[in-house]
Amino acid sequence: MSVEDTIRRKLTEAFQPERLDVENESHLHHGHHGSPQTGESHFRVLVAADAFDGVNRVERQRKIYAVLAEELDGPVHALALTALTPAEAVRRNL
Amino acid sequence: MSENPALEAIESEVKSNDVVLFMKGTPVFPQCGFSAAVVQVLNHIGVKFKGVNVLEDDGIRQGIKEYSNWPTIPQLYVKGEFLGGCDIIREMFETGELMEELSTKGVDVQIQA
């Protein structure tokens, strides 16, 4: 299973998100200092889920980091996160 | 107090500087796009801050993740408190909350032309 699929599966199981975007941006960082040349190192993730209701920004990201701890310890070199409630996602036209 | 000297060094940086950014590289030469983005925001709003280059000290590089239970770098601390990483700082800047938060905490901010 690709890293992208693993991220998708784990976040889906943990948050049952209303919306989940996982974008592999590794190609943008190919050759950068310290970048592992695996093609599965840099990701951008948007999660919109009820689980973030009443949870502050820092705690939202901590929840995601906890679910993806293994990946962050391993193949994932960078993870850009947007964690919203479904209502916030709508308000932002996302 | 911890017995890990890196955690003590981190604690001392966080407590003795109003605004501290743990980053890869230096404010003048960031070595990672995420660190560079936060430096750019802080410069833009005219905040004086101390940059701590985690690439120079592996103890701090690992320790900072433990210190705030936050596995990624950069990390911004204001008046002893962890405010967030790149995504959060960028978002708070865009919504205007960052300037508000800094002002509330008594940190001087001034948008640079």
N, CA and C atoms of all chains as a GROMACS GRO file, in nm:
protein
  621
    1MET      N    1   0.085  -0.120   0.000
    1MET     CA    2   0.000   0.000   0.000
    1MET      C    3   0.089   0.124   0.000
    2SER      N    4   0.055   0.221  -0.082
    2SER     CA    5   0.136   0.343  -0.088
    2SER      C    6   0.119   0.424   0.040
    3VAL      N    7   0.213   0.511   0.066
    3VAL     CA    8   0.205   0.596   0.185
    3VAL      C    9   0.077   0.681   0.178
    4GLU      N   10   0.047   0.728   0.060
    4GLU     CA   11  -0.072   0.811   0.041
    4GLU      C   12  -0.198   0.732   0.081
    5ASP      N   13  -0.205   0.608   0.038
    5ASP     CA   14  -0.321   0.524   0.073
    5ASP      C   15  -0.328   0.498   0.223
    6THR      N   16  -0.212   0.476   0.283
    6THR     CA   17  -0.208   0.451   0.428
    6THR      C   18  -0.259   0.574   0.504
    7ILE      N   19  -0.213   0.692   0.462
    7ILE     CA   20  -0.257   0.815   0.527
    7ILE      C   21  -0.409   0.827   0.515
    8ARG      N   22  -0.458   0.802   0.396
    8ARG     CA   23  -0.601   0.811   0.370
    8ARG      C   24  -0.680   0.713   0.458
    9ARG      N   25  -0.631   0.591   0.464
    9ARG     CA   26  -0.702   0.488   0.541
    9ARG      C   27  -0.703   0.523   0.690
   10LYS      N   28  -0.586   0.560   0.743
   10LYS     CA   29  -0.578   0.588   0.887
   10LYS      C   30  -0.663   0.708   0.927
   11LEU      N   31  -0.661   0.812   0.846
   11LEU     CA   32  -0.739   0.931   0.880
   11LEU      C   33  -0.889   0.903   0.868
   12THR      N   34  -0.925   0.823   0.771
   12THR     CA   35  -1.066   0.788   0.753
   12THR      C   36  -1.116   0.708   0.874
   13GLU      N   37  -1.034   0.612   0.916
   13GLU     CA   38  -1.074   0.531   1.032
   13GLU      C   39  -1.082   0.616   1.159
   14ALA      N   40  -0.988   0.707   1.176
   14ALA     CA   41  -0.981   0.783   1.301
   14ALA      C   42  -1.088   0.891   1.311
   15PHE      N   43  -1.118   0.956   1.199
   15PHE     CA   44  -1.203   1.076   1.207
   15PHE      C   45  -1.335   1.067   1.131
   16GLN      N   46  -1.354   0.962   1.054
   16GLN     CA   47  -1.470   0.954   0.965
   16GLN      C   48  -1.499   1.092   0.904
   17PRO      N   49  -1.401   1.145   0.833
   17PRO     CA   50  -1.415   1.283   0.784
   17PRO      C   51  -1.524   1.299   0.679
   18GLU      N   52  -1.581   1.417   0.680
   18GLU     CA   53  -1.679   1.451   0.578
   18GLU      C   54  -1.606   1.482   0.447
   19ARG      N   55  -1.483   1.528   0.466
   19ARG     CA   56  -1.401   1.559   0.349
   19ARG      C   57  -1.256   1.527   0.383
   20LEU      N   58  -1.188   1.464   0.289
   20LEU     CA   59  -1.048   1.430   0.311
   20LEU      C   60  -0.972   1.445   0.180
   21ASP      N   61  -0.875   1.536   0.178
   21ASP     CA   62  -0.788   1.550   0.060
   21ASP      C   63  -0.647   1.512   0.102
   22VAL      N   64  -0.588   1.421   0.030
   22VAL     CA   65  -0.447   1.387   0.054
   22VAL      C   66  -0.374   1.407  -0.078
   23GLU      N   67  -0.280   1.499  -0.075
   23GLU     CA   68  -0.208   1.532  -0.197
   23GLU      C   69  -0.060   1.500  -0.179
   24ASN      N   70  -0.008   1.423  -0.268
   24ASN     CA   71   0.135   1.392  -0.263
   24ASN      C   72   0.211   1.502  -0.338
   25GLU      N   73   0.289   1.579  -0.262
   25GLU     CA   74   0.363   1.690  -0.323
   25GLU      C   75   0.512   1.661  -0.333
   26SER      N   76   0.544   1.534  -0.320
   26SER     CA   77   0.686   1.498  -0.314
   26SER      C   78   0.765   1.546  -0.436
   27HIS      N   79   0.698   1.542  -0.552
   27HIS     CA   80   0.769   1.581  -0.673
   27HIS      C   81   0.817   1.727  -0.668
   28LEU      N   82   0.746   1.810  -0.587
   28LEU     CA   83   0.786   1.951  -0.577
   28LEU      C   84   0.916   1.967  -0.498
   29HIS      N   85   0.948   1.864  -0.420
   29HIS     CA   86   1.063   1.876  -0.330
   29HIS      C   87   1.178   1.786  -0.371
   30HIS      N   88   1.162   1.723  -0.485
   30HIS     CA   89   1.266   1.632  -0.532
   30HIS      C   90   1.398   1.706  -0.541
   31GLY      N   91   1.499   1.651  -0.475
   31GLY     CA   92   1.631   1.713  -0.484
   31GLY      C   93   1.658   1.820  -0.380
   32HIS      N   94   1.556   1.856  -0.300
   32HIS     CA   95   1.581   1.954  -0.194
   32HIS      C   96   1.674   1.895  -0.089
   33HIS      N   97   1.738   1.986  -0.016
   33HIS     CA   98   1.825   1.945   0.094
   33HIS      C   99   1.750   1.854   0.190
   34GLY      N  100   1.804   1.738   0.215
   34GLY     CA  101   1.746   1.648   0.314
   34GLY      C  102   1.623   1.573   0.266
   35SER      N  103   1.584   1.592   0.143
   35SER     CA  104   1.464   1.525   0.094
   35SER      C  105   1.497   1.381   0.055
   36PRO      N  106   1.427   1.284   0.115
   36PRO     CA  107   1.451   1.147   0.073
   36PRO      C  108   1.391   1.131  -0.067
   37GLN      N  109   1.461   1.070  -0.157
   37GLN     CA  110   1.413   1.069  -0.296
   37GLN      C  111   1.318   0.951  -0.320
   38THR      N  112   1.215   0.941  -0.237
   38THR     CA  113   1.128   0.824  -0.245
   38THR      C  114   1.002   0.851  -0.326
   39GLY      N  115   0.972   0.978  -0.348
   39GLY     CA  116   0.847   1.011  -0.416
   39GLY      C  117   0.726   1.002  -0.322
   40GLU      N  118   0.751   0.968  -0.196
   40GLU     CA  119   0.641   0.957  -0.099
   40GLU      C  120   0.682   1.022   0.033
   41SER      N  121   0.727   1.146   0.025
   41SER     CA  122   0.784   1.210   0.144
   41SER      C  123   0.711   1.336   0.187
   42HIS      N  124   0.649   1.406   0.092
   42HIS     CA  125   0.584   1.534   0.123
   42HIS      C  126   0.435   1.527   0.090
   43PHE      N  127   0.353   1.557   0.189
   43PHE     CA  128   0.209   1.548   0.168
   43PHE      C  129   0.138   1.672   0.218
   44ARG      N  130   0.027   1.703   0.152
   44ARG     CA  131  -0.062   1.810   0.198
   44ARG      C  132  -0.197   1.747   0.224
   45VAL      N  133  -0.248   1.768   0.345
   45VAL     CA  134  -0.370   1.699   0.387
   45VAL      C  135  -0.474   1.799   0.437
   46LEU      N  136  -0.595   1.782   0.392
   46LEU     CA  137  -0.707   1.859   0.446
   46LEU      C  138  -0.808   1.760   0.504
   47VAL      N  139  -0.843   1.779   0.630
   47VAL     CA  140  -0.943   1.694   0.693
   47VAL      C  141  -1.054   1.782   0.745
   48ALA      N  142  -1.177   1.755   0.704
   48ALA     CA  143  -1.292   1.824   0.761
   48ALA      C  144  -1.376   1.718   0.834
   49ALA      N  145  -1.384   1.732   0.965
   49ALA     CA  146  -1.452   1.629   1.044
   49ALA      C  147  -1.516   1.689   1.168
   50ASP      N  148  -1.625   1.629   1.211
   50ASP     CA  149  -1.692   1.672   1.334
   50ASP      C  150  -1.601   1.657   1.456
   51ALA      N  151  -1.507   1.565   1.444
   51ALA     CA  152  -1.416   1.539   1.557
   51ALA      C  153  -1.340   1.665   1.600
   52PHE      N  154  -1.333   1.766   1.513
   52PHE     CA  155  -1.256   1.886   1.546
   52PHE      C  156  -1.342   1.996   1.607
   53ASP      N  157  -1.470   1.968   1.622
   53ASP     CA  158  -1.560   2.066   1.680
   53ASP      C  159  -1.519   2.094   1.824
   54GLY      N  160  -1.502   2.221   1.857
   54GLY     CA  161  -1.467   2.257   1.994
   54GLY      C  162  -1.324   2.224   2.033
   55VAL      N  163  -1.240   2.193   1.934
   55VAL     CA  164  -1.100   2.158   1.961
   55VAL      C  165  -1.012   2.267   1.900
   56ASN      N  166  -0.916   2.318   1.976
   56ASN     CA  167  -0.834   2.428   1.922
   56ASN      C  168  -0.736   2.378   1.816
   57ARG      N  169  -0.674   2.473   1.746
   57ARG     CA  170  -0.588   2.440   1.631
   57ARG      C  171  -0.476   2.343   1.666
   58VAL      N  172  -0.409   2.376   1.777
   58VAL     CA  173  -0.294   2.294   1.814
   58VAL      C  174  -0.338   2.151   1.843
   59GLU      N  175  -0.449   2.137   1.916
   59GLU     CA  176  -0.496   2.002   1.950
   59GLU      C  177  -0.547   1.927   1.827
   60ARG      N  178  -0.605   1.996   1.733
   60ARG     CA  179  -0.650   1.931   1.609
   60ARG      C  180  -0.531   1.866   1.539
   61GLN      N  181  -0.424   1.944   1.526
   61GLN     CA  182  -0.308   1.888   1.456
   61GLN      C  183  -0.244   1.777   1.536
   62ARG      N  184  -0.244   1.793   1.670
   62ARG     CA  185  -0.187   1.685   1.753
   62ARG      C  186  -0.262   1.554   1.731
   63LYS      N  187  -0.394   1.564   1.718
   63LYS     CA  188  -0.474   1.443   1.694
   63LYS      C  189  -0.431   1.376   1.564
   64ILE      N  190  -0.412   1.457   1.461
   64ILE     CA  191  -0.372   1.401   1.332
   64ILE      C  192  -0.230   1.343   1.340
   65TYR      N  193  -0.140   1.418   1.402
   65TYR     CA  194  -0.004   1.369   1.418
   65TYR      C  195  -0.003   1.235   1.492
   66ALA      N  196  -0.090   1.224   1.592
   66ALA     CA  197  -0.093   1.099   1.670
   66ALA      C  198  -0.134   0.982   1.583
   67VAL      N  199  -0.233   1.004   1.499
   67VAL     CA  200  -0.281   0.896   1.411
   67VAL      C  201  -0.173   0.857   1.309
   68LEU      N  202  -0.094   0.956   1.268
   68LEU     CA  203   0.007   0.930   1.165
   68LEU      C  204   0.150   0.922   1.222
   69ALA      N  205   0.159   0.892   1.351
   69ALA     CA  206   0.290   0.893   1.418
   69ALA      C  207   0.391   0.802   1.348
   70GLU      N  208   0.345   0.684   1.310
   70GLU     CA  209   0.434   0.588   1.247
   70GLU      C  210   0.489   0.642   1.114
   71GLU      N  211   0.400   0.705   1.038
   71GLU     CA  212   0.442   0.758   0.908
   71GLU      C  213   0.540   0.875   0.927
   72LEU      N  214   0.511   0.960   1.029
   72LEU     CA  215   0.598   1.076   1.053
   72LEU      C  216   0.735   1.032   1.103
   73ASP      N  217   0.739   0.919   1.169
   73ASP     CA  218   0.865   0.864   1.216
   73ASP      C  219   0.940   0.796   1.103
   74GLY      N  220   0.868   0.762   0.998
   74GLY     CA  221   0.927   0.687   0.888
   74GLY      C  222   0.936   0.766   0.760
   75PRO      N  223   0.852   0.730   0.662
   75PRO     CA  224   0.870   0.784   0.527
   75PRO      C  225   0.831   0.931   0.511
   76VAL      N  226   0.744   0.981   0.597
   76VAL     CA  227   0.691   1.116   0.575
   76VAL      C  228   0.784   1.222   0.634
   77HIS      N  229   0.832   1.306   0.546
   77HIS     CA  230   0.932   1.406   0.580
   77HIS      C  231   0.862   1.539   0.610
   78ALA      N  232   0.752   1.564   0.544
   78ALA     CA  233   0.679   1.689   0.567
   78ALA      C  234   0.530   1.667   0.544
   79LEU      N  235   0.452   1.731   0.631
   79LEU     CA  236   0.307   1.714   0.627
   79LEU      C  237   0.243   1.850   0.651
   80ALA      N  238   0.182   1.906   0.548
   80ALA     CA  239   0.112   2.033   0.564
   80ALA      C  240  -0.033   2.001   0.596
   81LEU      N  241  -0.085   2.059   0.704
   81LEU     CA  242  -0.217   2.019   0.752
   81LEU      C  243  -0.317   2.133   0.755
   82THR      N  244  -0.439   2.102   0.714
   82THR     CA  245  -0.552   2.190   0.740
   82THR      C  246  -0.657   2.103   0.806
   83ALA      N  247  -0.693   2.137   0.930
   83ALA     CA  248  -0.792   2.058   1.003
   83ALA      C  249  -0.910   2.147   1.037
   84LEU      N  250  -1.026   2.114   0.982
   84LEU     CA  251  -1.144   2.200   0.998
   84LEU      C  252  -1.265   2.118   1.041
   85THR      N  253  -1.363   2.188   1.094
   85THR     CA  254  -1.493   2.124   1.110
   85THR      C  255  -1.563   2.134   0.974
   86PRO      N  256  -1.661   2.050   0.948
   86PRO     CA  257  -1.731   2.058   0.819
   86PRO      C  258  -1.788   2.198   0.794
   87ALA      N  259  -1.840   2.263   0.898
   87ALA     CA  260  -1.898   2.396   0.882
   87ALA      C  261  -1.790   2.498   0.842
   88GLU      N  262  -1.673   2.487   0.903
   88GLU     CA  263  -1.564   2.579   0.869
   88GLU      C  264  -1.521   2.561   0.723
   89ALA      N  265  -1.519   2.437   0.679
   89ALA     CA  266  -1.480   2.409   0.541
   89ALA      C  267  -1.578   2.475   0.443
   90VAL      N  268  -1.705   2.470   0.476
   90VAL     CA  269  -1.808   2.531   0.392
   90VAL      C  270  -1.790   2.683   0.392
   91ARG      N  271  -1.770   2.740   0.512
   91ARG     CA  272  -1.753   2.885   0.523
   91ARG      C  273  -1.635   2.935   0.439
   92ARG      N  274  -1.534   2.853   0.429
   92ARG     CA  275  -1.415   2.894   0.353
   92ARG      C  276  -1.423   2.857   0.207
   93ASN      N  277  -1.537   2.806   0.168
   93ASN     CA  278  -1.553   2.765   0.028
   93ASN      C  279  -1.453   2.659  -0.013
   94LEU      N  280  -1.419   2.574   0.080
   94LEU     CA  281  -1.322   2.468   0.045
   94LEU      C  282  -1.396   2.344   0.000
   95MET      N  283   1.205   1.957   3.692
   95MET     CA  284   1.302   1.975   3.585
   95MET      C  285   1.345   1.840   3.528
   96SER      N  286   1.370   1.838   3.402
   96SER     CA  287   1.408   1.714   3.335
   96SER      C  288   1.557   1.686   3.352
   97GLU      N  289   1.595   1.560   3.331
   97GLU     CA  290   1.738   1.527   3.337
   97GLU      C  291   1.801   1.532   3.200
   98ASN      N  292   1.719   1.557   3.100
   98ASN     CA  293   1.771   1.568   2.965
   98ASN      C  294   1.822   1.711   2.943
   99PRO      N  295   1.954   1.727   2.922
   99PRO     CA  296   2.009   1.863   2.908
   99PRO      C  297   1.948   1.939   2.790
  100ALA      N  298   1.910   1.867   2.684
  100ALA     CA  299   1.850   1.936   2.569
  100ALA      C  300   1.718   1.999   2.608
  101LEU      N  301   1.639   1.927   2.687
  101LEU     CA  302   1.510   1.983   2.730
  101LEU      C  303   1.530   2.104   2.820
  102GLU      N  304   1.636   2.101   2.899
  102GLU     CA  305   1.665   2.217   2.984
  102GLU      C  306   1.708   2.335   2.900
  103ALA      N  307   1.786   2.309   2.796
  103ALA     CA  308   1.830   2.417   2.707
  103ALA      C  309   1.708   2.477   2.634
  104ILE      N  310   1.616   2.392   2.593
  104ILE     CA  311   1.495   2.438   2.525
  104ILE      C  312   1.412   2.524   2.619
  105GLU      N  313   1.392   2.472   2.738
  105GLU     CA  314   1.314   2.544   2.839
  105GLU      C  315   1.374   2.683   2.863
  106SER      N  316   1.504   2.689   2.870
  106SER     CA  317   1.568   2.816   2.897
  106SER      C  318   1.551   2.914   2.779
  107GLU      N  319   1.559   2.865   2.656
  107GLU     CA  320   1.533   2.952   2.540
  107GLU      C  321   1.390   3.004   2.542
  108VAL      N  322   1.298   2.914   2.570
  108VAL     CA  323   1.155   2.948   2.566
  108VAL      C  324   1.120   3.048   2.675
  109LYS      N  325   1.183   3.032   2.790
  109LYS     CA  326   1.151   3.120   2.903
  109LYS      C  327   1.222   3.255   2.894
  110SER      N  328   1.337   3.258   2.828
  110SER     CA  329   1.414   3.382   2.833
  110SER      C  330   1.396   3.470   2.709
  111ASN      N  331   1.317   3.423   2.611
  111ASN     CA  332   1.290   3.507   2.493
  111ASN      C  333   1.139   3.521   2.474
  112ASP      N  334   1.094   3.642   2.444
  112ASP     CA  335   0.951   3.662   2.424
  112ASP      C  336   0.898   3.582   2.305
  113VAL      N  337   0.975   3.584   2.197
  113VAL     CA  338   0.932   3.512   2.076
  113VAL      C  339   1.051   3.428   2.027
  114VAL      N  340   1.032   3.298   2.025
  114VAL     CA  341   1.139   3.206   1.981
  114VAL      C  342   1.086   3.115   1.872
  115LEU      N  343   1.163   3.102   1.766
  115LEU     CA  344   1.128   3.009   1.660
  115LEU      C  345   1.235   2.899   1.652
  116PHE      N  346   1.192   2.776   1.679
  116PHE     CA  347   1.280   2.662   1.655
  116PHE      C  348   1.263   2.625   1.509
  117MET      N  349   1.373   2.628   1.436
  117MET     CA  350   1.364   2.618   1.290
  117MET      C  351   1.482   2.543   1.232
  118LYS      N  352   1.470   2.512   1.103
  118LYS     CA  353   1.583   2.453   1.031
  118LYS      C  354   1.652   2.566   0.958
  119GLY      N  355   1.779   2.589   0.993
  119GLY     CA  356   1.852   2.702   0.938
  119GLY      C  357   1.839   2.822   1.030
  120THR      N  358   1.875   2.938   0.978
  120THR     CA  359   1.870   3.060   1.057
  120THR      C  360   1.768   3.157   0.994
  121PRO      N  361   1.727   3.259   1.070
  121PRO     CA  362   1.632   3.355   1.011
  121PRO      C  363   1.684   3.415   0.880
  122VAL      N  364   1.815   3.430   0.868
  122VAL     CA  365   1.870   3.487   0.744
  122VAL      C  366   1.880   3.380   0.635
  123PHE      N  367   1.918   3.259   0.674
  123PHE     CA  368   1.927   3.148   0.578
  123PHE      C  369   1.847   3.027   0.622
  124PRO      N  370   1.715   3.034   0.610
  124PRO     CA  371   1.634   2.916   0.645
  124PRO      C  372   1.670   2.802   0.550
  125GLN      N  373   1.667   2.680   0.602
  125GLN     CA  374   1.702   2.566   0.516
  125GLN      C  375   1.585   2.473   0.493
  126CYS      N  376   1.465   2.527   0.507
  126CYS     CA  377   1.346   2.447   0.485
  126CYS      C  378   1.233   2.544   0.453
  127GLY      N  379   1.148   2.508   0.359
  127GLY     CA  380   1.043   2.599   0.314
  127GLY      C  381   0.945   2.637   0.424
  128PHE      N  382   0.918   2.543   0.514
  128PHE     CA  383   0.821   2.569   0.620
  128PHE      C  384   0.879   2.668   0.721
  129SER      N  385   1.007   2.649   0.754
  129SER     CA  386   1.073   2.745   0.843
  129SER      C  387   1.079   2.882   0.777
  130ALA      N  388   1.111   2.883   0.649
  130ALA     CA  389   1.121   3.010   0.576
  130ALA      C  390   0.988   3.084   0.577
  131ALA      N  391   0.878   3.008   0.565
  131ALA     CA  392   0.746   3.071   0.560
  131ALA      C  393   0.715   3.143   0.692
  132VAL      N  394   0.751   3.081   0.803
  132VAL     CA  395   0.723   3.145   0.933
  132VAL      C  396   0.812   3.267   0.953
  133VAL      N  397   0.938   3.256   0.914
  133VAL     CA  398   1.029   3.371   0.924
  133VAL      C  399   0.972   3.488   0.844
  134GLN      N  400   0.921   3.457   0.726
  134GLN     CA  401   0.867   3.561   0.639
  134GLN      C  402   0.748   3.632   0.705
  135VAL      N  403   0.661   3.554   0.768
  135VAL     CA  404   0.545   3.611   0.837
  135VAL      C  405   0.592   3.701   0.952
  136LEU      N  406   0.685   3.651   1.031
  136LEU     CA  407   0.731   3.728   1.147
  136LEU      C  408   0.799   3.857   1.102
  137ASN      N  409   0.880   3.849   0.998
  137ASN     CA  410   0.944   3.970   0.946
  137ASN      C  411   0.841   4.068   0.893
  138HIS      N  412   0.741   4.013   0.826
  138HIS     CA  413   0.639   4.099   0.766
  138HIS      C  414   0.563   4.179   0.873
  139ILE      N  415   0.538   4.117   0.986
  139ILE     CA  416   0.465   4.190   1.089
  139ILE      C  417   0.560   4.257   1.189
  140GLY      N  418   0.689   4.256   1.156
  140GLY     CA  419   0.786   4.333   1.233
  140GLY      C  420   0.806   4.284   1.376
  141VAL      N  421   0.802   4.153   1.394
  141VAL     CA  422   0.822   4.098   1.528
  141VAL      C  423   0.968   4.060   1.547
  142LYS      N  424   1.025   4.106   1.656
  142LYS     CA  425   1.162   4.062   1.689
  142LYS      C  426   1.154   3.922   1.747
  143PHE      N  427   1.237   3.833   1.696
  143PHE     CA  428   1.235   3.696   1.749
  143PHE      C  429   1.373   3.635   1.747
  144LYS      N  430   1.387   3.533   1.830
  144LYS     CA  431   1.512   3.458   1.830
  144LYS      C  432   1.492   3.331   1.751
  145GLY      N  433   1.581   3.301   1.659
  145GLY     CA  434   1.576   3.175   1.584
  145GLY      C  435   1.672   3.076   1.646
  146VAL      N  436   1.626   2.955   1.670
  146VAL     CA  437   1.715   2.848   1.719
  146VAL      C  438   1.725   2.744   1.607
  147ASN      N  439   1.845   2.725   1.558
  147ASN     CA  440   1.866   2.632   1.446
  147ASN      C  441   1.880   2.490   1.498
  148VAL      N  442   1.777   2.409   1.476
  148VAL     CA  443   1.780   2.271   1.529
  148VAL      C  444   1.878   2.183   1.452
  149LEU      N  445   1.919   2.227   1.334
  149LEU     CA  446   2.014   2.146   1.257
  149LEU      C  447   2.153   2.148   1.321
  150GLU      N  448   2.173   2.245   1.412
  150GLU     CA  449   2.304   2.253   1.477
  150GLU      C  450   2.315   2.166   1.600
  151ASP      N  451   2.203   2.112   1.646
  151ASP     CA  452   2.206   2.035   1.771
  151ASP      C  453   2.101   1.926   1.766
  152ASP      N  454   2.147   1.804   1.751
  152ASP     CA  455   2.051   1.694   1.735
  152ASP      C  456   1.969   1.671   1.862
  153GLY      N  457   2.027   1.702   1.977
  153GLY     CA  458   1.954   1.689   2.103
  153GLY      C  459   1.833   1.781   2.104
  154ILE      N  460   1.855   1.903   2.059
  154ILE     CA  461   1.743   2.000   2.054
  154ILE      C  462   1.646   1.960   1.943
  155ARG      N  463   1.698   1.912   1.833
  155ARG     CA  464   1.613   1.873   1.720
  155ARG      C  465   1.514   1.764   1.764
  156GLN      N  466   1.562   1.667   1.840
  156GLN     CA  467   1.472   1.561   1.888
  156GLN      C  468   1.391   1.610   2.008
  157GLY      N  469   1.461   1.682   2.097
  157GLY     CA  470   1.399   1.725   2.223
  157GLY      C  471   1.279   1.817   2.204
  158ILE      N  472   1.287   1.902   2.103
  158ILE     CA  473   1.179   1.999   2.084
  158ILE      C  474   1.048   1.929   2.048
  159LYS      N  475   1.060   1.812   1.986
  159LYS     CA  476   0.940   1.736   1.949
  159LYS      C  477   0.871   1.682   2.074
  160GLU      N  478   0.955   1.645   2.169
  160GLU     CA  479   0.904   1.591   2.295
  160GLU      C  480   0.850   1.705   2.383
  161TYR      N  481   0.924   1.815   2.380
  161TYR     CA  482   0.894   1.927   2.469
  161TYR      C  483   0.749   1.973   2.458
  162SER      N  484   0.699   1.980   2.334
  162SER     CA  485   0.562   2.027   2.314
  162SER      C  486   0.471   1.920   2.258
  163ASN      N  487   0.518   1.796   2.260
  163ASN     CA  488   0.438   1.690   2.199
  163ASN      C  489   0.392   1.733   2.060
  164TRP      N  490   0.492   1.771   1.981
  164TRP     CA  491   0.466   1.823   1.846
  164TRP      C  492   0.579   1.772   1.757
  165PRO      N  493   0.547   1.685   1.660
  165PRO     CA  494   0.655   1.612   1.593
  165PRO      C  495   0.724   1.686   1.479
  166THR      N  496   0.684   1.810   1.450
  166THR     CA  497   0.742   1.875   1.334
  166THR      C  498   0.807   2.009   1.369
  167ILE      N  499   0.889   2.056   1.279
  167ILE     CA  500   0.960   2.182   1.291
  167ILE      C  501   0.926   2.262   1.166
  168PRO      N  502   0.903   2.391   1.174
  168PRO     CA  503   0.926   2.486   1.283
  168PRO      C  504   0.821   2.482   1.395
  169GLN      N  505   0.860   2.542   1.507
  169GLN     CA  506   0.769   2.560   1.621
  169GLN      C  507   0.790   2.701   1.676
  170LEU      N  508   0.680   2.772   1.693
  170LEU     CA  509   0.688   2.910   1.744
  170LEU      C  510   0.635   2.918   1.887
  171TYR      N  511   0.715   2.982   1.972
  171TYR     CA  512   0.678   3.002   2.112
  171TYR      C  513   0.669   3.151   2.140
  172VAL      N  514   0.561   3.191   2.207
  172VAL     CA  515   0.544   3.331   2.244
  172VAL      C  516   0.520   3.338   2.394
  173LYS      N  517   0.605   3.415   2.461
  173LYS     CA  518   0.596   3.432   2.606
  173LYS      C  519   0.583   3.297   2.676
  174GLY      N  520   0.667   3.206   2.636
  174GLY     CA  521   0.673   3.078   2.705
  174GLY      C  522   0.570   2.976   2.661
  175GLU      N  523   0.487   3.014   2.564
  175GLU     CA  524   0.377   2.924   2.526
  175GLU      C  525   0.391   2.881   2.380
  176PHE      N  526   0.366   2.753   2.353
  176PHE     CA  527   0.370   2.704   2.216
  176PHE      C  528   0.248   2.756   2.140
  177LEU      N  529   0.276   2.824   2.028
  177LEU     CA  530   0.164   2.881   1.952
  177LEU      C  531   0.128   2.793   1.832
  178GLY      N  532   0.226   2.733   1.768
  178GLY     CA  533   0.194   2.645   1.656
  178GLY      C  534   0.312   2.626   1.563
  179GLY      N  535   0.287   2.546   1.460
  179GLY     CA  536   0.385   2.524   1.354
  179GLY      C  537   0.349   2.608   1.233
  180CYS      N  538   0.405   2.572   1.121
  180CYS     CA  539   0.390   2.653   1.000
  180CYS      C  540   0.244   2.672   0.957
  181ASP      N  541   0.167   2.564   0.954
  181ASP     CA  542   0.027   2.575   0.906
  181ASP      C  543  -0.053   2.670   0.994
  182ILE      N  544  -0.036   2.655   1.126
  182ILE     CA  545  -0.113   2.735   1.221
  182ILE      C  546  -0.072   2.882   1.216
  183ILE      N  547   0.058   2.907   1.211
  183ILE     CA  548   0.106   3.046   1.209
  183ILE      C  549   0.060   3.116   1.080
  184ARG      N  550   0.068   3.042   0.970
  184ARG     CA  551   0.026   3.101   0.844
  184ARG      C  552  -0.124   3.131   0.846
  185GLU      N  553  -0.200   3.037   0.899
  185GLU     CA  554  -0.345   3.057   0.905
  185GLU      C  555  -0.380   3.173   0.998
  186MET      N  556  -0.313   3.178   1.115
  186MET     CA  557  -0.341   3.287   1.209
  186MET      C  558  -0.302   3.422   1.152
  187PHE      N  559  -0.197   3.422   1.070
  187PHE     CA  560  -0.157   3.547   1.006
  187PHE      C  561  -0.265   3.592   0.907
  188GLU      N  562  -0.314   3.496   0.828
  188GLU     CA  563  -0.413   3.530   0.726
  188GLU      C  564  -0.543   3.582   0.785
  189THR      N  565  -0.582   3.528   0.900
  189THR     CA  566  -0.707   3.572   0.960
  189THR      C  567  -0.690   3.694   1.050
  190GLY      N  568  -0.564   3.737   1.069
  190GLY     CA  569  -0.539   3.852   1.156
  190GLY      C  570  -0.522   3.815   1.303
  191GLU      N  571  -0.545   3.687   1.334
  191GLU     CA  572  -0.536   3.645   1.475
  191GLU      C  573  -0.395   3.652   1.531
  192LEU      N  574  -0.296   3.637   1.442
  192LEU     CA  575  -0.158   3.633   1.490
  192LEU      C  576  -0.119   3.768   1.552
  193MET      N  577  -0.150   3.876   1.480
  193MET     CA  578  -0.116   4.008   1.532
  193MET      C  579  -0.191   4.035   1.661
  194GLU      N  580  -0.316   3.993   1.662
  194GLU     CA  581  -0.400   4.013   1.780
  194GLU      C  582  -0.340   3.940   1.901
  195GLU      N  583  -0.307   3.815   1.878
  195GLU     CA  584  -0.251   3.731   1.984
  195GLU      C  585  -0.120   3.790   2.037
  196LEU      N  586  -0.033   3.834   1.945
  196LEU     CA  587   0.095   3.889   1.987
  196LEU      C  588   0.074   4.018   2.065
  197SER      N  589  -0.014   4.104   2.014
  197SER     CA  590  -0.040   4.230   2.084
  197SER      C  591  -0.096   4.204   2.224
  198THR      N  592  -0.190   4.110   2.231
  198THR     CA  593  -0.250   4.076   2.360
  198THR      C  594  -0.144   4.030   2.459
  199LYS      N  595  -0.044   3.961   2.406
  199LYS     CA  596   0.061   3.909   2.494
  199LYS      C  597   0.170   4.013   2.519
  200GLY      N  598   0.151   4.133   2.464
  200GLY     CA  599   0.247   4.240   2.492
  200GLY      C  600   0.370   4.238   2.403
  201VAL      N  601   0.360   4.174   2.286
  201VAL     CA  602   0.472   4.174   2.192
  201VAL      C  603   0.447   4.283   2.087
  202ASP      N  604   0.551   4.363   2.060
  202ASP     CA  605   0.536   4.470   1.961
  202ASP      C  606   0.523   4.414   1.820
  203VAL      N  607   0.421   4.460   1.748
  203VAL     CA  608   0.407   4.423   1.608
  203VAL      C  609   0.386   4.549   1.525
  204GLN      N  610   0.446   4.547   1.407
  204GLN     CA  611   0.426   4.660   1.317
  204GLN      C  612   0.443   4.610   1.174
  205ILE      N  613   0.334   4.613   1.099
  205ILE     CA  614   0.340   4.567   0.960
  205ILE      C  615   0.446   4.644   0.884
  206GLN      N  616   0.532   4.570   0.814
  206GLN     CA  617   0.638   4.632   0.736
  206GLN      C  618   0.586   4.666   0.597
  207ALA      N  619   0.620   4.786   0.552
  207ALA     CA  620   0.572   4.828   0.420
  207ALA      C  621   0.638   4.746   0.310
   0.00000   0.00000   0.00000
